[in-house]
């Protein structure tokens, strides 16, 4: 029987600006007459049942997402990846691909197997998914894997917990052949495999560069958009891959996240330069190591650049805030083979009137609206559209329909405490009376914040977020506009009235000072001269504080030139007229 080709031979990678990781794009999908024969043969082989996460992993291997791996790792590669972050041949690979079946029936089958045997992997419905040819069988040490991959053996860590829930005691290694693809349901029409994106990038769209962006459980927000549009300034195209597998129950449903992406891309992104394709992968919860894996997945999809945000693939407090950045210091960029672009935490600065990071914005928290994925989901649950400065309304409106659970419980509580939500998104509110406002006499605590505070801070942001910079501009333009036709007449009229009225006050007080006695005969009815002078002094200072009335006549001095005007527009040679 002809062996299934393991490399995509119909793609000429030499002509492209990128290469698959390890130099080959794996294709272990059996098709045509060979598929018919292999499906029949699979029924005669020993069978091991695998869960949906394993089914997804098998499909990722077979379609080249995890190139150059052609199957589950043998013990040498497995331990090399765990201890060194590399395959035994030295190629960078951060996360082991292991298969240790669990369950009594599976364990009985495993005991009968030897190296060189073949076994059929079936799904929970008993359908043949793949054939695994064994090249290694070894003991699977759960604690060893957990400590090296996650840096902890704490069962509260979701990745550690998954090891003990999903893995048995014996691992099987060897190449696979995929016999049946997983149906992606509502995402099938958007499904793209690596062979598809290479062709679309470099054959159809003629890109010379493409940036990948893998994102988790949140709808598209302005932090994502900041990263995307920075990349589009220098990179030809974007591959946007929202993860659509094994999310927590309290996340926004995947189909609504995809729809929110589509609505924003259609409205705010340049046409033809962004490709949206769901990525169905198993969540490994490996923190910074998973970030490196995502970069290599982007590479296998044909991307020349990987866009990595703050806390990419982060897991609570288990890893440092920027561990997903610093891990790349461990590798030579050349051996990764993809240009990794690292972005700091994005927030909206109302003083800058723009999305920014601490790398580009000098202003403190009193002007900031933070972008928190958890906070955004909480606001959607509360039935509140997040500020337009952090989530486009096109995205938020659709995402609200898919958030789960919806609304609050019987006691008015959501998944996360409301105080935590406010602190994560509106850090100014605990210390200041309003956005950009004065400090509170006593800062608020997270514990005392209520749902009413969440409403209050949102009303404040809606009213004032774009007002801050607008009023700054208005103040500068009031002084800066030489063409006074741009300034409202009523402001100048009000300032003129202020001057006249205050001059009237001063004139009256001057008369009062002249008439005031040195010593008042009745301190309740009359003032002595010293007190009257003090009032006059204050009145004159108030007049000085009132903005000047800036009209065309007053600002005429600002328009002047050393040379005749026409000399600035034409020849530098003086004319006879100039010399007269």
Secondary structure, DSSP 8 states (H G I E B T S, - for coil): ------B-TT--GGGSS---GGG--B--B--HHHHHHHHHHHTTSEEEE--HHHHHHHHHHHTTTTTT--EE--HHHHHHHHHHSB-TTS-B--S-------SHHHHHHHHT--TT-EEEEE-TT--EEEEEE-SEEEE--HHHHHHHHHS---TTSHHHHHHHHH--SEEEEEEEEE-S----GGGGGG---HHHHHHIIIIIS--S-EEEEEE-SS---HHHHHHHHHHHTTSSEEEEEEB-SS--TTSB-HHHHHHHHHHHHHHHS-TTSEEE--B-------THHHHHHHHHHHHHTT-SEEEE-TTTT--TTSS-TTHHHHGGGGS-HHHHTSEEEE----EEETTTTEEE-TTT----GGGEEE--HHHHHHHHHTT----TTTS-HHHHHHHHHHBSS-S--TTS--SS-HHHHHHHH-GGGGTBSSTT--B-SS---GGG--HHHHHHHHHHHHHHTTHHHHHHHHHHHHHH-SSGGGS-HHHHHHHHHHHHHHHHHHHHHHHHHHH--SS-S-TTT---HHHHHHHHHHHHHHHHHS-----TTTTGGG---SS-HHHHHS-SS--HHHH-
